[in-house]
Amino acid sequence: MKELDEKAMSYLEARIPELAEGAVKQAYCKNLAAGRKVVEAVNGQLIESFPDGTSRVIKPLAAPTPVVPGQRRVRVKR
């Protein structure tokens, strides 16, 4: 197996978000084409989309929690 240099590794790592976006879009379309429903978050709501083009709101979502890169968060056990 060929080893990658730092420049090639950085280039490939920079493409990860682009590849992930394409994979999510492909999975979304593939599931609807197979007759399955898809659940996604859109504008602060949890939406269920159906293959016939209809959709319904399942529930509103809580506002996202802002986090600074590198910040540590601890979940409090209840």
DRENTORKOL-3810 file (N, C-alpha, C; in nm, 4 decimals):
REM DRENTORKOL-3810
@n.u->0.0841; n.v->-0.1168; n.w->0.0000; ca.u->0.0000; ca.v->0.0000; ca.w->0.0000; c.u->0.0891; c.v->0.1238; c.w->0.0000
@n.u->0.0555; n.v->0.2215; n.w->-0.0832; ca.u->0.1351; ca.v->0.3432; ca.w->-0.0962; c.u->0.1100; c.v->0.4363; c.w->0.0218
@n.u->0.2162; n.v->0.4883; n.w->0.0811; ca.u->0.2029; ca.v->0.5815; ca.w->0.1924; c.u->0.1742; c.v->0.7210; c.w->0.1391
@n.u->0.0916; n.v->0.7960; n.w->0.2116; ca.u->0.0556; ca.v->0.9312; ca.w->0.1720; c.u->0.1464; c.v->1.0324; c.w->0.2404
@n.u->0.1835; n.v->1.1365; n.w->0.1654; ca.u->0.2592; ca.v->1.2438; ca.w->0.2296; c.u->0.1608; c.v->1.3402; c.w->0.2974
@n.u->0.2128; n.v->1.4367; n.w->0.3695; ca.u->0.1286; ca.v->1.5287; ca.w->0.4477; c.u->0.0343; c.v->1.6096; c.w->0.3588
@n.u->0.0826; n.v->1.6521; n.w->0.2428; ca.u->0.0006; ca.v->1.7319; ca.w->0.1510; c.u->-0.1183; c.v->1.6505; c.w->0.0994
@n.u->-0.0937; n.v->1.5268; n.w->0.0601; ca.u->-0.2005; ca.v->1.4412; ca.w->0.0101; c.u->-0.3011; c.v->1.4095; c.w->0.1205
@n.u->-0.2518; n.v->1.3872; n.w->0.2410; ca.u->-0.3396; ca.v->1.3576; ca.w->0.3544; c.u->-0.4285; c.v->1.4776; c.w->0.3854
@n.u->-0.3722; n.v->1.5969; n.w->0.3840; ca.u->-0.4497; ca.v->1.7190; ca.w->0.4104; c.u->-0.5561; c.v->1.7394; c.w->0.3039
@n.u->-0.5208; n.v->1.7140; n.w->0.1785; ca.u->-0.6173; ca.v->1.7270; ca.w->0.0687; c.u->-0.7344; c.v->1.6314; c.w->0.0879
@n.u->-0.7055; n.v->1.5076; n.w->0.1187; ca.u->-0.8117; ca.v->1.4080; ca.w->0.1377; c.u->-0.8978; c.v->1.4409; c.w->0.2590
@n.u->-0.8369; n.v->1.4858; n.w->0.3671; ca.u->-0.9132; ca.v->1.5218; ca.w->0.4872; c.u->-1.0044; c.v->1.6412; c.w->0.4594
@n.u->-0.9614; n.v->1.7343; n.w->0.3766; ca.u->-1.0429; ca.v->1.8516; ca.w->0.3435; c.u->-1.1665; c.v->1.8123; c.w->0.2621
@n.u->-1.1610; n.v->1.6993; n.w->0.1942; ca.u->-1.2741; ca.v->1.6534; ca.w->0.1125; c.u->-1.3773; c.v->1.5742; c.w->0.1906
@n.u->-1.3505; n.v->1.5409; n.w->0.3164; ca.u->-1.4435; ca.v->1.4595; ca.w->0.3952; c.u->-1.5826; c.v->1.5214; c.w->0.4040
@n.u->-1.5976; n.v->1.6511; n.w->0.4359; ca.u->-1.7331; ca.v->1.7076; ca.w->0.4418; c.u->-1.8082; c.v->1.6984; c.w->0.3092
@n.u->-1.7389; n.v->1.7204; n.w->0.1992; ca.u->-1.7999; ca.v->1.7115; ca.w->0.0666; c.u->-1.8478; c.v->1.5684; c.w->0.0385
@n.u->-1.7648; n.v->1.4711; n.w->0.0693; ca.u->-1.8015; ca.v->1.3311; ca.w->0.0476; c.u->-1.9170; c.v->1.2893; c.w->0.1379
@n.u->-1.9165; n.v->1.3365; n.w->0.2619; ca.u->-2.0242; ca.v->1.3040; ca.w->0.3549; c.u->-2.1564; c.v->1.3620; c.w->0.3064
@n.u->-2.1537; n.v->1.4853; n.w->0.2576; ca.u->-2.2756; ca.v->1.5481; ca.w->0.2069; c.u->-2.3329; c.v->1.4684; c.w->0.0899
@n.u->-2.2476; n.v->1.4252; n.w->-0.0005; ca.u->-2.2921; ca.v->1.3442; ca.w->-0.1142; c.u->-2.3512; c.v->1.2115; c.w->-0.0699
@n.u->-2.2908; n.v->1.1495; n.w->0.0293; ca.u->-2.3404; ca.v->1.0207; ca.w->0.0791; c.u->-2.4772; c.v->1.0356; c.w->0.1453
@n.u->-2.4973; n.v->1.1449; n.w->0.2191; ca.u->-2.6260; ca.v->1.1680; ca.w->0.2851; c.u->-2.7350; c.v->1.1922; c.w->0.1806
@n.u->-2.7054; n.v->1.2731; n.w->0.0796; ca.u->-2.8033; ca.v->1.2989; ca.w->-0.0269; c.u->-2.8393; c.v->1.1701; c.w->-0.1006
@n.u->-2.7388; n.v->1.0881; n.w->-0.1269; ca.u->-2.7624; ca.v->0.9627; ca.w->-0.1968; c.u->-2.8496; c.v->0.8694; c.w->-0.1131
@n.u->-2.8222; n.v->0.8593; n.w->0.0157; ca.u->-2.9020; ca.v->0.7737; ca.w->0.1042; c.u->-3.0459; c.v->0.8237; c.w->0.1134
@n.u->-3.0640; n.v->0.9559; n.w->0.1192; ca.u->-3.1969; ca.v->1.0165; ca.w->0.1256; c.u->-3.2786; c.v->0.9765; c.w->0.0024
@n.u->-3.2221; n.v->0.9979; n.w->-0.1159; ca.u->-3.2923; ca.v->0.9659; ca.w->-0.2406; c.u->-3.3160; c.v->0.8156; c.w->-0.2555
@n.u->-3.2180; n.v->0.7369; n.w->-0.2182; ca.u->-3.2287; ca.v->0.5914; ca.w->-0.2301; c.u->-3.3413; c.v->0.5371; c.w->-0.1424
@n.u->-3.3545; n.v->0.5889; n.w->-0.0205; ca.u->-3.4600; ca.v->0.5427; ca.w->0.0689; c.u->-3.5977; c.v->0.5830; c.w->0.0191
@n.u->-3.6128; n.v->0.7058; n.w->-0.0284; ca.u->-3.7421; ca.v->0.7476; ca.w->-0.0826; c.u->-3.7780; c.v->0.6669; c.w->-0.2071
@n.u->-3.6795; n.v->0.6390; n.w->-0.2932; ca.u->-3.7041; ca.v->0.5600; ca.w->-0.4141; c.u->-3.7426; c.v->0.4163; c.w->-0.3810
@n.u->-3.6970; n.v->0.3670; n.w->-0.2666; ca.u->-3.7289; ca.v->0.2307; ca.w->-0.2243; c.u->-3.8631; c.v->0.2242; c.w->-0.1511
@n.u->-3.9312; n.v->0.3395; n.w->-0.1412; ca.u->-4.0624; ca.v->0.3402; ca.w->-0.0772; c.u->-4.0578; c.v->0.3572; c.w->0.0738
@n.u->-3.9448; n.v->0.3989; n.w->0.1264; ca.u->-3.9318; ca.v->0.4180; ca.w->0.2710; c.u->-3.9442; c.v->0.5655; c.w->0.3064
@n.u->-3.9795; n.v->0.5939; n.w->0.4297; ca.u->-3.9859; ca.v->0.7319; ca.w->0.4762; c.u->-3.8489; c.v->0.7736; c.w->0.5286
@n.u->-3.8292; n.v->0.9057; n.w->0.5360; ca.u->-3.7026; ca.v->0.9622; ca.w->0.5822; c.u->-3.7331; c.v->1.0646; c.w->0.6905
@n.u->-3.6572; n.v->1.0622; n.w->0.7991; ca.u->-3.6723; ca.v->1.1581; ca.w->0.9076; c.u->-3.5491; c.v->1.2476; c.w->0.9086
@n.u->-3.5730; n.v->1.3800; n.w->0.9133; ca.u->-3.4619; ca.v->1.4742; ca.w->0.9118; c.u->-3.4971; c.v->1.5988; c.w->0.9917
@n.u->-3.3953; n.v->1.6725; n.w->1.0330; ca.u->-3.4139; ca.v->1.7983; ca.w->1.1045; c.u->-3.4090; c.v->1.9113; c.w->1.0029
@n.u->-3.5149; n.v->1.9935; n.w->1.0003; ca.u->-3.5236; ca.v->2.1052; ca.w->0.9073; c.u->-3.5771; c.v->2.2268; c.w->0.9821
@n.u->-3.4993; n.v->2.3339; n.w->0.9831; ca.u->-3.5420; ca.v->2.4592; ca.w->1.0451; c.u->-3.5954; c.v->2.4410; c.w->1.1872
@n.u->-3.5265; n.v->2.3651; n.w->1.2674; ca.u->-3.5650; ca.v->2.3483; ca.w->1.4075; c.u->-3.6831; c.v->2.2555; c.w->1.4308
@n.u->-3.7183; n.v->2.1755; n.w->1.3291; ca.u->-3.8278; ca.v->2.0794; ca.w->1.3447; c.u->-3.7843; c.v->1.9431; c.w->1.2941
@n.u->-3.8385; n.v->1.8389; n.w->1.3556; ca.u->-3.8138; ca.v->1.7028; ca.w->1.3109; c.u->-3.9222; c.v->1.6693; c.w->1.2093
@n.u->-3.8820; n.v->1.6447; n.w->1.0846; ca.u->-3.9748; ca.v->1.6247; ca.w->0.9734; c.u->-3.9667; c.v->1.4813; c.w->0.9230
@n.u->-4.0816; n.v->1.4228; n.w->0.8957; ca.u->-4.0905; ca.v->1.2898; ca.w->0.8363; c.u->-4.1369; c.v->1.3080; c.w->0.6919
@n.u->-4.0559; n.v->1.2670; n.w->0.5949; ca.u->-4.0884; ca.v->1.2805; ca.w->0.4531; c.u->-4.1236; c.v->1.1437; c.w->0.3966
@n.u->-4.2257; n.v->1.1417; n.w->0.3112; ca.u->-4.2743; ca.v->1.0175; ca.w->0.2537; c.u->-4.2432; c.v->1.0113; c.w->0.1044
@n.u->-4.2389; n.v->0.8911; n.w->0.0467; ca.u->-4.2051; ca.v->0.8755; ca.w->-0.0955; c.u->-4.3023; c.v->0.9477; c.w->-0.1900
@n.u->-4.4259; n.v->0.9703; n.w->-0.1478; ca.u->-4.5225; ca.v->1.0374; ca.w->-0.2356; c.u->-4.5053; c.v->1.1894; c.w->-0.2371
@n.u->-4.4053; n.v->1.2418; n.w->-0.1641; ca.u->-4.3772; ca.v->1.3842; ca.w->-0.1638; c.u->-4.4369; c.v->1.4602; c.w->-0.0466
@n.u->-4.5192; n.v->1.3949; n.w->0.0320; ca.u->-4.5774; ca.v->1.4608; ca.w->0.1481; c.u->-4.4800; c.v->1.4546; c.w->0.2659
@n.u->-4.5031; n.v->1.5417; n.w->0.3623; ca.u->-4.4217; ca.v->1.5396; ca.w->0.4838; c.u->-4.5059; c.v->1.5875; c.w->0.5994
@n.u->-4.4611; n.v->1.5534; n.w->0.7202; ca.u->-4.5316; ca.v->1.5977; ca.w->0.8398; c.u->-4.4295; c.v->1.6304; c.w->0.9479
@n.u->-4.4685; n.v->1.7243; n.w->1.0334; ca.u->-4.3821; ca.v->1.7635; ca.w->1.1449; c.u->-4.4050; c.v->1.6650; c.w->1.2580
@n.u->-4.2988; n.v->1.6023; n.w->1.3048; ca.u->-4.3085; ca.v->1.5101; ca.w->1.4175; c.u->-4.3076; c.v->1.5892; c.w->1.5476
@n.u->-4.2090; n.v->1.6805; n.w->1.5605; ca.u->-4.2023; ca.v->1.7642; ca.w->1.6804; c.u->-4.1013; c.v->1.8760; c.w->1.6589
@n.u->-4.1172; n.v->1.9857; n.w->1.7328; ca.u->-4.0142; ca.v->2.0907; ca.w->1.7282; c.u->-3.8905; c.v->2.0442; c.w->1.8054
@n.u->-3.7762; n.v->2.0921; n.w->1.7627; ca.u->-3.6503; ca.v->2.0552; ca.w->1.8282; c.u->-3.6018; c.v->2.1697; c.w->1.9164
@n.u->-3.5293; n.v->2.1358; n.w->2.0198; ca.u->-3.4692; ca.v->2.2363; ca.w->2.1068; c.u->-3.3629; c.v->2.3130; c.w->2.0290
@n.u->-3.3393; n.v->2.4358; n.w->2.0700; ca.u->-3.2366; ca.v->2.5173; ca.w->2.0049; c.u->-3.1003; c.v->2.4508; c.w->2.0219
@n.u->-3.0147; n.v->2.4605; n.w->1.9199; ca.u->-2.8826; ca.v->2.3998; ca.w->1.9322; c.u->-2.8003; c.v->2.4674; c.w->2.0417
@n.u->-2.7128; n.v->2.3904; n.w->2.1046; ca.u->-2.6246; ca.v->2.4430; ca.w->2.2088; c.u->-2.4948; c.v->2.4894; c.w->2.1443
@n.u->-2.4630; n.v->2.6187; n.w->2.1551; ca.u->-2.3379; ca.v->2.6655; ca.w->2.0943; c.u->-2.2167; c.v->2.6101; c.w->2.1704
@n.u->-2.1189; n.v->2.5626; n.w->2.0970; ca.u->-1.9983; ca.v->2.5063; ca.w->2.1575; c.u->-1.8775; c.v->2.5644; c.w->2.0842
@n.u->-1.7826; n.v->2.6131; n.w->2.1587; ca.u->-1.6587; ca.v->2.6666; ca.w->2.1032; c.u->-1.5664; c.v->2.5481; c.w->2.0732
@n.u->-1.5008; n.v->2.5461; n.w->1.9566; ca.u->-1.4080; ca.v->2.4366; ca.w->1.9269; c.u->-1.3060; c.v->2.4183; c.w->2.0390
@n.u->-1.2891; n.v->2.2946; n.w->2.0828; ca.u->-1.1952; ca.v->2.2633; ca.w->2.1895; c.u->-1.2568; c.v->2.2678; c.w->2.3280
@n.u->-1.3785; n.v->2.3197; n.w->2.3375; ca.u->-1.4462; ca.v->2.3284; ca.w->2.4678; c.u->-1.4906; c.v->2.1898; c.w->2.5121
@n.u->-1.4798; n.v->2.1641; n.w->2.6418; ca.u->-1.5245; ca.v->2.0362; ca.w->2.6973; c.u->-1.6583; c.v->2.0547; c.w->2.7642
@n.u->-1.7478; n.v->1.9619; n.w->2.7400; ca.u->-1.8800; ca.v->1.9657; ca.w->2.8016; c.u->-1.9001; c.v->1.8349; c.w->2.8763
@n.u->-1.9631; n.v->1.8425; n.w->2.9927; ca.u->-1.9866; ca.v->1.7250; ca.w->3.0735; c.u->-2.1362; c.v->1.7095; c.w->3.0907
@n.u->-2.1851; n.v->1.5909; n.w->3.0633; ca.u->-2.3272; ca.v->1.5633; ca.w->3.0801; c.u->-2.3538; c.v->1.5267; c.w->3.2252
@n.u->-2.4502; n.v->1.5932; n.w->3.2850; ca.u->-2.4839; ca.v->1.5690; ca.w->3.4237; c.u->-2.5788; c.v->1.4497; c.w->3.4300
@n.u->-2.5422; n.v->1.3505; n.w->3.5089; ca.u->-2.6274; ca.v->1.2320; ca.w->3.5254; c.u->-2.7405; c.v->1.2654; c.w->3.6211
@n.u->-2.8588; n.v->1.2238; n.w->3.5856; ca.u->-2.9758; ca.v->1.2493; ca.w->3.6731; c.u->-3.0263; c.v->1.1223; c.w->3.7325
END
